[in-house]
Amino acid sequence: MIKPDFNLVTDPWIKVTDSQSNKEKLVSMADLFKNAQNYRTLAGEMHAQDLAILRAPLLAILTTVFSRFDAAGEAYDWLNVDEETWTASLADDEVDIDDVQETLLETWENIYQDGKFPDKVVEYLDKYKEGFNLFGENAFYQVSSDVYDCMVLAKNKLSTGTGKVAVRQINRLISESGNSPAIFSPKSSLAKDEITVPEFVRWLITYQNFAEVGGNVPKIKGASSGDSGWLYNIDPVMVKGKTLFETLMFNLVLRPEDEDEILQHPYWEADKITYFSKRVDNLPPNNIAELYTNVAKMMYIDWKGDKPTIYVAKLTKLDTTNAFIEPMTTWDYNSKKASYYPKVKQKKHLGERMWRNFGFYIKSSNDGDHEPGIVRWIDKLKEEDILPEDMLVNLETINFVKADTKNQAPYFEVYDNMSINVDVLFDRNQATFWPKRIEDTVSMTQDVGEAFKKFASKLGNLRGLRDAREFEKKLSAEFYDQLNKPFNDWLASLRIDQEPDNEITRWKNTLKNELAKAGNRILQSASPRDIIGRKESKGVTNIFTLYNKMQDDVSERLNS
């Protein structure tokens, strides 16, 4: 199985879905960039894996190339680009950031209108081909044995055998540590460490974005708290296109906010000693390419035949406070610290779909909320009339939720999406202002959900259930599951020329129907005890009086 070299540029390792045949195929990076317009989507083992690969290496490569060269392959005049390495430095001490933004936007538009990536991308890959080899002194996402030993304490050098992790630990379909066997695994115990080279590359990239913090592995010299991976510590959101080319383009944010963000420094261009010496500190990168290629662990891999022995060392966790260089996250505001922090999905909110948190993704007020950078980027493209009219913006969220364990191993993968018309999404008309109308409609729907949950809670108490709380949570979750498709369908159907009040009334009617369906299912399964109920000071309480009370509460809310 093993080859003396395996290069990500020329050897197939990325899983994609072909648009014509609708079949999966393996492609190299060079193939992908040449034919992205012919592929529908990435098609790896997990959505989280696809997101990790989308960012690094794919978007990191595109950001690096088109931050240095325009669509015709010419270097920008505010840069000095080295002819040999294609690395860049600023030509002057001061740069007109408005001019930079305007020119980069023009580059983006020219590529988008052309419908395919220019040859400059593959030419760049050829320049850095050595850094994309899975093997060798400059192996992809790895360090040499000398660098590893230089960066760890003497007691943790490779010769001591410390710092090992197994393939089953980086394979996120298994995520098995040495202490806790993964019982529900897609592979038998004997096969958990078996892996092909292309599959290994995909999981290597995923692991560097979603890693544990525990384990009996060393830290690099001077490192503090262990880094579990940048993607693991944010609430990722991205834009999905009709083709892989569109997906890459919509998420290619070419808009530095100041001159510090202009120069790009992806991992494969870095001197490893310098890079890992910087990782002792907790400062996040100031450029997207470095951010996307940021690693959670320093790693050395020793291959014996087709078996990799993986050595890792922990790095300092990066500070995410006000890290607005990250475009793919929602944000929380801490009023005491007057700072923003990326939201992190928690186990207790696993059942909440995107539409229920509409305000996390779309700015619906002027109260200081911070939108995801990717949403602001799409807003800018719409403002410049670059996007197609009546386009549906498909937002996706993909993440792992952490387990409540010391090592914070992945607990559950979260995937969801919602689609909304671009004109509705970025409505600026104060008379209609669709984002606020939608947010209010979500709030109204949540109120109805709370009324149903209250009904379920009282019914559980009426039945004298020991686990009344679980009964309430179960019925509430089923009701929201029932609402997910109709609400998303309603959201996707909205258009800027529609009368908001009429469309909101349409949703209210749908909501009433869905509530009636959920209520009827419960009424039809009523037991004699539910029907007889119990006598109270104000009369008899039974399933029908509880249901009627819920209906009254809902009618009051819908008519307010």
VOKOL-564796 format. One line per field, with one value per residue (C-alpha): x, y, z; residue number from 1. Coordinates in nm, 2 decimals, padded with zeros to 4 digits. Layout:
east	(X|...)
north	(Y|...)
up	(Z|...)
seq	(NUM|...)
This chain:
east	(00.00|00.27|00.46|00.80|00.61|00.25|00.20|-00.13|-00.08|-00.07|-00.19|-00.57|-00.69|-00.98|-01.33|-01.57|-01.90|-01.90|-02.18|-02.24|-02.24|-02.33|-02.07|-01.79|-01.43|-01.09|-00.90|-00.57|-00.55|-00.43|-00.73|-00.97|-00.86|-00.87|-01.21|-01.39|-01.67|-01.74|-01.77|-02.08|-01.93|-01.66|-01.77|-01.55|-01.63|-01.79|-01.91|-01.65|-01.38|-01.51|-01.51|-01.15|-01.03|-01.22|-01.04|-00.70|-00.55|-00.81|-00.92|-00.58|-00.42|-00.67|-00.64|-00.26|-00.25|-00.51|-00.38|-00.06|-00.18|-00.49|-00.71|-00.46|-00.17|-00.01|00.13|-00.04|00.15|00.15|00.36|00.71|00.67|00.98|01.03|01.16|00.93|00.64|00.64|00.53|00.62|00.47|00.63|00.57|00.54|00.19|-00.08|-00.41|-00.64|-00.94|-00.75|-00.64|-01.00|-01.13|-00.87|-00.91|-01.28|-01.22|-01.00|-01.27|-01.54|-01.32|-01.26|-01.63|-01.74|-01.49|-01.64|-01.32|-00.99|-00.69|-00.38|-00.19|-00.33|-00.17|00.15|00.16|00.11|00.40|00.62|00.54|00.50|00.76|00.55|00.25|00.43|00.32|00.67|01.02|01.19|00.93|00.63|00.27|00.14|00.44|00.79|01.12|01.26|01.52|01.27|01.05|01.34|01.44|01.10|01.03|01.21|01.49|01.27|01.02|01.24|01.14|01.39|01.19|00.88|00.65|00.39|00.24|-00.12|-00.28|-00.46|-00.78|-00.74|-00.72|-00.99|-01.29|-01.53|-01.36|-01.19|-01.07|-00.81|-00.59|-00.80|-01.16|-01.24|-01.49|-01.77|-01.98|-01.71|-01.74|-01.43|-01.35|-01.08|-00.82|-00.89|-00.91|-00.55|-00.57|-00.59|-00.51|-00.28|-00.56|-00.78|-00.49|-00.44|-00.80|-00.80|-00.47|-00.62|-00.93|-00.73|-00.53|-00.86|-01.05|-00.81|-00.83|-00.65|-00.57|-00.37|-00.02|00.16|00.42|00.40|00.65|00.89|00.71|00.36|00.07|-00.28|-00.33|-00.49|-00.78|-00.79|-00.93|-01.24|-01.32|-01.34|-01.57|-01.92|-01.85|-02.08|-02.01|-02.19|-02.27|-02.28|-02.43|-02.08|-01.75|-01.62|-01.91|-01.86|-01.49|-01.56|-01.84|-01.61|-01.30|-01.30|-01.06|-01.11|-00.83|-00.95|-00.61|-00.26|-00.16|-00.40|-00.27|00.03|-00.06|00.16|00.03|00.19|00.37|00.56|00.68|01.01|00.90|01.13|01.01|00.64|00.64|00.84|00.56|00.31|00.43|00.22|-00.15|-00.18|-00.40|-00.27|-00.35|-00.40|-00.65|-00.41|-00.22|-00.54|-00.69|-00.36|-00.31|-00.24|-00.35|-00.05|00.32|00.34|00.61|00.51|00.74|00.63|00.73|00.59|00.22|00.20|00.24|00.37|00.24|00.41|00.24|00.32|00.07|00.07|-00.07|-00.44|-00.49|-00.68|-01.01|-01.11|-01.22|-01.05|-01.25|-00.99|-01.20|-01.49|-01.66|-01.81|-02.10|-02.02|-02.11|-02.07|-01.94|-02.06|-01.84|-01.53|-01.66|-01.54|-01.66|-01.60|-01.68|-01.99|-01.93|-02.20|-02.29|-02.46|-02.77|-02.84|-02.79|-03.15|-03.17|-03.17|-03.02|-03.35|-03.41|-03.10|-03.15|-03.01|-02.68|-02.62|-02.80|-02.79|-03.15|-03.09|-02.84|-02.77|-02.40|-02.44|-02.15|-02.24|-02.02|-01.76|-01.87|-02.22|-02.08|-01.87|-02.18|-02.35|-02.06|-02.09|-02.46|-02.41|-02.17|-02.42|-02.18|-02.41|-02.70|-03.04|-03.28|-02.99|-03.06|-02.79|-02.74|-02.58|-02.44|-02.31|-02.08|-01.91|-01.82|-01.96|-01.71|-01.77|-01.79|-01.46|-01.11|-00.97|-01.27|-01.29|-01.55|-01.90|-02.14|-02.11|-02.36|-02.47|-02.75|-02.84|-03.09|-03.15|-03.27|-03.30|-03.01|-03.23|-03.44|-03.13|-02.98|-03.29|-03.22|-03.57|-03.68|-04.05|-04.00|-03.66|-03.70|-03.42|-03.61|-03.94|-03.79|-03.62|-03.96|-04.13|-03.87|-03.93|-04.31|-04.26|-04.04|-04.32|-04.56|-04.30|-04.28|-04.66|-04.65|-04.37|-04.57|-04.86|-04.64|-04.50|-04.84|-04.96|-04.65|-04.75|-05.11|-05.00|-04.78|-04.47|-04.14|-03.95|-04.20|-03.91|-03.78|-04.14|-04.16|-03.83|-03.92|-04.25|-04.09|-03.81|-04.06|-04.26|-03.96|-03.85|-04.19|-04.14|-03.80|-03.89|-04.20|-04.01|-03.71|-03.94|-04.11|-03.78|-03.65|-03.98|-03.95|-03.90|-03.82|-04.14|-04.37|-04.58|-04.41|-04.74|-04.90|-04.61|-04.59|-04.96|-04.90|-04.64|-04.88|-05.14|-04.88|-04.77|-05.13|-05.17|-04.85|-04.96|-05.29|-05.12|-04.90|-05.19|-05.41|-05.15|-05.14|-05.52|-05.57|-05.34|-05.50|-05.56|-05.87|-05.67|-05.58|-05.95|-06.09|-05.81|-05.82|-06.03|-05.88|-06.00|-06.09|-06.25|-06.13|-05.80|-05.76|-05.59|-05.86|-05.85|-05.47|-05.49|-05.75|-05.54|-05.24|-05.46|-05.57|-05.21|-05.11|-05.40|-05.30|-04.95|-05.03|-05.28|-05.07)
north	(00.00|00.25|00.45|00.62|00.94|01.06|01.41|01.59|01.80|01.51|01.20|01.15|01.18|01.42|01.27|01.47|01.41|01.44|01.66|01.46|01.11|01.20|00.94|00.98|00.99|01.06|01.35|01.53|01.90|01.99|01.80|01.97|02.32|02.25|02.10|02.24|02.36|02.00|01.87|01.92|01.90|01.74|01.39|01.27|01.04|01.32|01.68|01.79|01.63|01.82|02.15|02.10|02.01|02.30|02.55|02.38|02.33|02.44|02.79|02.86|02.80|03.02|03.30|03.29|03.29|03.57|03.79|03.80|03.77|03.89|03.68|03.73|03.61|03.95|04.05|04.34|04.67|04.71|04.39|04.28|03.92|03.70|03.54|03.22|03.15|03.37|03.49|03.85|04.16|04.51|04.74|05.05|05.13|05.25|05.09|05.23|04.96|05.09|05.04|04.69|04.59|04.73|04.55|04.22|04.24|04.29|03.98|03.78|03.90|03.82|03.46|03.41|03.54|03.31|03.01|02.83|02.89|03.03|02.82|03.03|02.81|02.49|02.68|02.78|02.42|02.32|02.58|02.42|02.06|01.95|02.09|01.89|01.55|01.32|01.19|01.35|01.62|01.89|01.65|01.79|01.90|01.74|01.82|01.63|01.42|01.68|01.96|01.74|01.66|02.03|02.15|01.91|01.84|01.58|01.33|01.35|01.30|01.05|00.79|00.77|00.65|00.91|01.11|00.83|00.84|00.56|00.58|00.49|00.81|01.05|00.87|01.07|00.78|00.60|00.85|00.58|00.66|00.41|00.41|00.40|00.16|00.28|00.02|00.15|00.16|00.11|-00.11|-00.42|-00.40|-00.56|-00.32|00.01|00.11|00.00|00.28|00.38|00.67|00.89|00.82|00.89|01.24|01.33|01.23|01.40|01.73|01.67|01.58|01.90|02.09|01.87|01.72|01.61|01.81|01.53|01.21|01.12|01.32|01.60|01.97|02.17|02.37|02.67|02.57|02.61|02.48|02.22|02.33|02.11|02.27|02.60|02.46|02.28|02.61|02.80|02.76|02.72|02.85|02.84|02.91|02.62|02.67|02.46|02.34|02.30|02.60|02.81|02.68|02.77|03.11|03.21|03.12|03.29|03.61|03.85|04.15|04.24|04.50|04.66|04.62|04.37|04.12|04.15|03.92|03.55|03.29|02.93|02.65|02.49|02.81|02.85|02.76|02.50|02.61|02.97|02.86|02.63|02.88|03.13|02.87|02.89|03.21|03.22|03.49|03.40|03.46|03.79|03.64|03.39|03.14|03.10|03.07|02.80|02.60|02.64|02.30|02.17|01.94|01.93|01.60|01.36|01.04|00.74|00.50|00.13|-00.03|00.06|00.13|00.49|00.55|00.89|01.12|01.44|01.73|01.97|02.34|02.64|02.71|03.03|03.32|03.37|03.70|03.94|03.72|03.87|03.75|03.43|03.47|03.13|03.16|03.31|03.53|03.59|03.93|03.94|04.27|04.25|04.21|04.42|04.15|03.90|03.53|03.26|03.07|02.70|02.44|02.25|01.92|02.07|02.25|01.96|01.95|02.32|02.37|02.68|02.86|02.87|03.08|03.29|03.60|03.43|03.43|03.73|04.08|04.18|04.48|04.76|04.65|04.57|04.21|04.08|03.89|03.60|03.75|03.51|03.66|04.02|03.90|03.77|04.10|04.29|04.08|04.14|04.52|04.53|04.35|04.06|03.78|03.65|03.81|03.60|03.38|03.15|03.17|02.83|02.86|02.55|02.48|02.19|02.10|01.85|01.89|01.81|01.53|01.62|01.44|01.56|01.51|01.67|01.40|01.45|01.36|01.43|01.58|01.86|01.94|02.17|02.42|02.69|02.87|03.22|03.46|03.70|04.01|03.90|03.82|04.17|04.37|04.74|04.87|04.99|04.95|04.58|04.49|04.12|04.01|04.17|04.02|03.68|03.70|03.81|03.52|03.28|03.43|03.38|03.02|02.96|03.10|02.85|02.58|02.68|02.66|02.31|02.22|02.35|02.14|01.83|01.91|01.93|01.62|01.44|01.55|01.46|01.11|01.10|01.00|00.96|01.09|01.37|01.60|01.35|01.31|01.69|01.71|01.42|01.57|01.91|01.78|01.59|01.90|02.10|01.82|01.84|02.22|02.20|02.13|02.35|02.65|02.60|02.57|02.89|03.07|02.96|03.08|03.44|03.71|04.08|04.18|03.99|04.16|04.06|04.05|03.82|03.58|03.58|03.51|03.22|03.08|03.13|02.92|02.65|02.67|02.63|02.32|02.16|02.23|02.07|01.76|01.73|01.78|01.53|01.26|01.30|01.33|01.01|00.82|00.94|00.69|00.67|00.83|01.12|01.17|01.14|01.36|01.48|01.72|02.05|02.36|02.52|02.21|01.91|01.90|01.65|01.62|01.82|02.11|02.12|02.11|02.39|02.60|02.56|02.66|02.97|03.06|03.00|03.21|03.50|03.49|03.45|03.74|03.98)
up	(00.00|00.10|-00.16|-00.11|-00.16|-00.17|-00.28|-00.21|-00.53|-00.78|-00.60|-00.55|-00.19|-00.18|-00.20|-00.43|-00.59|-00.97|-01.10|-01.42|-01.28|-00.92|-00.82|-00.57|-00.69|-00.55|-00.69|-00.63|-00.54|-00.89|-01.04|-00.79|-00.87|-01.25|-01.24|-00.93|-01.15|-01.25|-00.89|-00.68|-00.33|-00.11|-00.01|00.28|00.56|00.78|00.73|00.98|00.77|00.46|00.65|00.77|00.42|00.27|00.49|00.49|00.25|-00.02|00.10|00.25|-00.09|-00.27|-00.02|-00.04|-00.42|-00.48|-00.20|-00.42|-00.77|-00.97|-01.19|-01.48|-01.27|-01.22|-00.88|-00.71|-00.72|-00.34|-00.30|-00.37|-00.47|-00.48|-00.82|-00.68|-00.38|-00.46|-00.10|-00.06|00.14|00.13|-00.13|00.09|00.46|00.41|00.20|00.09|00.24|00.04|-00.28|-00.17|-00.09|-00.42|-00.63|-00.44|-00.49|-00.86|-00.86|-00.69|-00.94|-01.24|-01.12|-01.03|-01.37|-01.55|-01.37|-01.30|-01.12|-01.32|-01.38|-01.12|-00.85|-00.98|-01.06|-00.69|-00.59|-00.81|-00.63|-00.29|-00.40|-00.14|00.14|00.02|00.03|00.31|00.35|00.38|00.58|00.50|00.52|00.51|00.85|01.02|01.14|01.10|01.38|01.45|01.48|01.71|01.94|01.94|02.05|02.34|02.66|02.66|02.85|02.57|02.27|02.01|02.13|02.46|02.28|02.46|02.28|02.07|01.94|01.74|01.40|01.58|01.79|01.49|01.29|01.40|01.31|01.60|01.83|02.06|02.33|02.49|02.80|02.66|02.38|02.12|02.14|01.86|01.60|01.22|01.24|01.44|01.71|01.49|01.20|01.39|01.31|00.94|00.70|00.34|00.26|00.11|00.41|00.65|00.49|00.53|00.90|00.96|00.85|01.05|01.36|01.34|01.36|01.61|01.87|02.23|02.50|02.74|02.69|02.80|02.55|02.60|02.54|02.34|02.56|02.71|02.61|02.85|02.82|02.54|02.21|02.10|01.75|01.63|01.46|01.78|01.97|01.74|01.60|01.23|00.96|00.58|00.25|00.03|-00.35|-00.63|-00.73|-00.54|-00.74|-00.60|-00.25|-00.26|-00.41|-00.17|00.13|-00.02|00.18|00.00|00.23|00.47|00.73|00.77|00.62|00.89|00.74|00.38|00.38|00.40|00.58|00.53|00.74|00.45|00.37|00.73|00.89|01.14|01.43|01.40|01.37|01.67|01.88|01.82|01.92|02.28|02.29|02.27|02.01|01.71|01.35|01.19|00.84|00.71|00.54|00.87|01.07|00.84|00.84|01.22|01.37|01.71|01.76|01.66|01.48|01.36|01.18|01.14|00.87|00.88|00.57|00.57|00.94|01.07|01.42|01.52|01.77|01.89|02.12|02.27|02.18|02.36|02.30|02.10|02.24|02.05|02.21|01.94|01.68|01.39|01.14|01.17|00.92|00.98|01.33|01.53|01.82|02.19|02.35|02.71|02.85|03.16|02.95|02.66|02.42|02.17|02.18|01.93|02.03|02.11|02.05|02.37|02.44|02.59|02.26|02.03|01.92|01.82|01.45|01.28|01.22|01.59|01.63|01.33|01.50|01.56|01.18|01.05|01.20|01.28|01.49|01.56|01.92|01.86|01.75|01.55|01.24|01.11|00.87|00.59|00.61|00.59|00.29|00.10|00.19|00.03|-00.29|-00.30|-00.24|-00.54|-00.76|-00.82|-00.71|-00.93|-00.87|-00.66|-00.54|-00.25|00.02|00.17|00.51|00.68|01.03|01.09|01.41|01.68|02.02|02.30|02.55|02.92|02.98|03.08|02.73|02.56|02.29|02.01|02.14|01.85|01.50|01.43|01.08|00.97|00.70|00.60|00.28|00.23|-00.06|-00.08|-00.11|00.19|00.39|00.33|00.32|00.40|00.36|00.70|00.60|00.56|00.71|00.66|00.90|01.20|01.08|01.06|01.40|01.55|01.38|01.52|01.87|01.82|01.71|02.02|02.24|02.08|02.14|02.51|02.53|02.39|02.63|02.93|02.81|02.80|03.14|03.30|03.12|03.26|03.61|03.56|03.47|03.78|03.58|03.77|03.47|03.39|03.29|03.03|02.90|02.86|02.68|02.45|02.34|02.30|02.08|01.87|01.81|01.70|01.48|01.32|01.26|01.11|00.75|00.72|00.87|00.65|00.34|00.45|00.50|00.15|-00.01|00.10|-00.16|-00.13|-00.32|-00.09|00.18|00.51|00.71|00.46|00.46|00.84|00.85|00.62|00.86|01.16|00.98|00.91|01.28|01.39|01.17|01.30|01.66|01.59|01.45|01.75|01.99|01.82|01.83|02.21|02.25|02.04|02.27|02.59|02.86|03.08|03.36|03.13|03.04|03.40|03.53|03.89|04.09|04.20|04.38|04.04|03.90|03.71|03.54|03.26|02.92|02.75|02.99|02.96|02.58|02.58|02.80|02.57|02.27|02.45|02.53|02.17|02.03|02.25|02.13|01.76|01.77|01.97)
seq	(1|2|3|4|5|6|7|8|9|10|11|12|13|14|15|16|17|18|19|20|21|22|23|24|25|26|27|28|29|30|31|32|33|34|35|36|37|38|39|40|41|42|43|44|45|46|47|48|49|50|51|52|53|54|55|56|57|58|59|60|61|62|63|64|65|66|67|68|69|70|71|72|73|74|75|76|77|78|79|80|81|82|83|84|85|86|87|88|89|90|91|92|93|94|95|96|97|98|99|100|101|102|103|104|105|106|107|108|109|110|111|112|113|114|115|116|117|118|119|120|121|122|123|124|125|126|127|128|129|130|131|132|133|134|135|136|137|138|139|140|141|142|143|144|145|146|147|148|149|150|151|152|153|154|155|156|157|158|159|160|161|162|163|164|165|166|167|168|169|170|171|172|173|174|175|176|177|178|179|180|181|182|183|184|185|186|187|188|189|190|191|192|193|194|195|196|197|198|199|200|201|202|203|204|205|206|207|208|209|210|211|212|213|214|215|216|217|218|219|220|221|222|223|224|225|226|227|228|229|230|231|232|233|234|235|236|237|238|239|240|241|242|243|244|245|246|247|248|249|250|251|252|253|254|255|256|257|258|259|260|261|262|263|264|265|266|267|268|269|270|271|272|273|274|275|276|277|278|279|280|281|282|283|284|285|286|287|288|289|290|291|292|293|294|295|296|297|298|299|300|301|302|303|304|305|306|307|308|309|310|311|312|313|314|315|316|317|318|319|320|321|322|323|324|325|326|327|328|329|330|331|332|333|334|335|336|337|338|339|340|341|342|343|344|345|346|347|348|349|350|351|352|353|354|355|356|357|358|359|360|361|362|363|364|365|366|367|368|369|370|371|372|373|374|375|376|377|378|379|380|381|382|383|384|385|386|387|388|389|390|391|392|393|394|395|396|397|398|399|400|401|402|403|404|405|406|407|408|409|410|411|412|413|414|415|416|417|418|419|420|421|422|423|424|425|426|427|428|429|430|431|432|433|434|435|436|437|438|439|440|441|442|443|444|445|446|447|448|449|450|451|452|453|454|455|456|457|458|459|460|461|462|463|464|465|466|467|468|469|470|471|472|473|474|475|476|477|478|479|480|481|482|483|484|485|486|487|488|489|490|491|492|493|494|495|496|497|498|499|500|501|502|503|504|505|506|507|508|509|510|511|512|513|514|515|516|517|518|519|520|521|522|523|524|525|526|527|528|529|530|531|532|533|534|535|536|537|538|539|540|541|542|543|544|545|546|547|548|549|550|551|552|553|554|555|556|557|558|559|560)
